[in-house]
Each structure stands twice: as C-alpha cells, then as structure tokens.
C-alpha cells in the first residue's frame, strides 16, 4: 500500500516533466493563450477526477489527476512566463515576469494554510482540498478569452504583422 501512495505522489513530477517537454511545441502551434486555455480545461478535469475519487473509491482516479496536475504545472509554468513576458511593455518585462515566482510562493503558503487539519486537511474533506486548484483555473478559463494573444506569436509564428500591432 505504501508503494501505491509513493507512485501517486511521484506521478506528479513525471507529468510535470512531460508538460515541460511539450510546452514549447504547443505554444508555437496553438499560441500562448490557447495553450493556457487548454491547460485550464485539463486542470479542471483533474480536479473533477480527484474530487470524485473518494466517492468512486478509486485510487486510480487520484493517480490520473496527479499526472494531469503535473502536466498542467510543467506546461503552465513555461507558457505562462512566456505569455507574460511577450505581452508586457519592454520597460516592465522583468518585474511582470517575476510576479510568477511571487504568486507561486503565495499559492504554496495559502495551500499550506488551507491544508491545516482545522480547515480542509481532515480526512473527510481532503478531496475538496485536492480539487481546490479548479477555482483559479476556472477564473482564468473564463477571463482568458478577453486577453490578447502574444504579439510575438502573432508576428513570428503566424506571420501576421497587422494583428501583432493591434494586440488582438
């Protein structure tokens, strides 16, 4: 049983490596914004899988969800930084791009806090804790269509100078 849980924990890292490896290809082929949109859909699917795993009495659902979370983490960290850097004004690129690290730290801190036994860390509600990352994914999924595509993607990868100048 201990080996099963060790595999469930480590499959996240395997998914993250896979997500990092495909990030470049997906972001060039589909664009940064579309890649992030797909990432949010995959995150929500993983959250549903882990959220219903206890009800289904299936550790396999947790395994699949952890792999999906890993893929979205590896892919998202790469594409998100690319998107921020390419969309920000030249003078602000450094500070805008570093916000990713700041918000990751804040997210880890908040995750530790809501994971306390008194909040969502008890045995009865742990699936809710594990599925909690669907909330920011859903917010980004809903708001992302109103953000512009990366000008670099539009100009260099798509060859559309007019759209890259308009920021559509």
N, C-alpha and C positions, 0 to 999 in steps of 0.2 A: 504494500500500500504506500509505503514511503517513497518508493521509486516512481510510482504513478504521479504523486504530487510534485516530485522533483522534475519530472518531464513536463508537467503542466506549467511549472514556473519557468523552466528554461526555454520552452517553445516560444515565449515572447521575444527572446533575444534572436532566435532563429528567424522569426518573422521580421524583426527589425533589420536584420542583415539583408533579407530578401527585398524588403521595401526600399532600403537604401540603394540596392543594386538596380532596381527598376525605375527609380525616381527620375533620373536623367532622361531616359528614353521616353517615359510617359509625359514628362513636362515639355519635351520638344515636339512630340507627336500630337498631343491634345491641348497643350497650353497649360500655363500655371494655374489659372483659375479653374479650368475644367478638371485638372488633376486634383486640386484641393476639394472640389465638389465631390468627386468620386471617393476621395479619402473620407469625407464626412459620411457618405452613404455606407461605406464599409465599417466605419466606427459604430454607426447606429445599428447595423446588422450584428456586429459583435456584442454590443450592449444588450440587444434583444436575446441573443443566444445565451449569454451568461446570466441575464436576468431571469430567464425561464428554466435554467438548468436545474435548480433545486426542485421546482415543480415537476419537471420531467424525470428527476432522479438520474441525471445523466452527466457524468464527469467528462464525457466526450464533448459535450456542448461547451464546457469550460475550456477544454483543450483547443477547440476550434476558435473560440472567442479570443483566447490569449494569442493565438497565432495571428488572427485578424488585427488585434490591437497592435501587435508588433509590426506588422506590415504597414499599418497606418502611421505608426510612430516613426519608423525609418523613412518612409516616403514623405510624410508630412513635414518633418524637420528639415529635410533637404529642400523641398519645393516651397515651403512657407518662407524660408530665408531668402530663396531666390526671388520669389514674388515681391516680398517687402523691399529688397534691395533694388530691384528693377523698376518699381513703381514710385519710389521715393525720390525727392529732389536731390540733386548731386551734393549739395551742402549738408544735407541731413542723413545721407545714406548710412553712415557709421552708427549714429545714435538710434536710428529707426531699426536697423538690423540687430543691434544688441538688445533691443527690447524683447526679442525671442528668449534669450537666456534669462532675462529678469522674470518674465512671465512663467517660464518653466519652473524657476525656483519658487515663485509664489504658488503655483499649482501643486508642487510637491509638498509645500508646507500646509496648504489647505487640505490636501489628501491625507496627510498625517493627522490633522486635527479632526476631520470628519470620520476618520478611521478609528478614533478612540472608542473604546467599548461603550461609553456612555452616549455616544452619538449614533454612528452606524456600524460600529465594529462588533456588535454582538452576533451570535450565531444565527439568530432568527432573521436578521436583515442584511447579511453580508452580500447576497446577490444584488441588492439595491446599491450598495457601496461599489461593487464591481461594475455596475452598469451606469454609474453616475456620469461618466465621461460622455454619455449621449447628449447631455444638456448643452455643453459648449459646441459639440458637433452639430446639433440641431440649429443652434443660433447662427453658426457660421453657414450652414447649409441654406438657411432662409435669407441671410443678408448678402452672401457672396455674389449672387447674380447682379446686384446693383453696383458692384465694384468693377473697375475697368480691367481689361486683360493687360498683361505686361507689355509695355511698349517694345521691349527688346524682342519678345516672342513675335509680336506682330510684324516688326520690321525685318529681323534677321531670319526667323524660322518660317514665317508666312510670306515675306516679301511684300507686305502691304504698307507702304510709306504713309498713305493718307490716314489709315486707321491708327497707325502708331503715333501720329501727330495729334489726333483728336482724343486719344485716350479712351476709346470705346472697347 
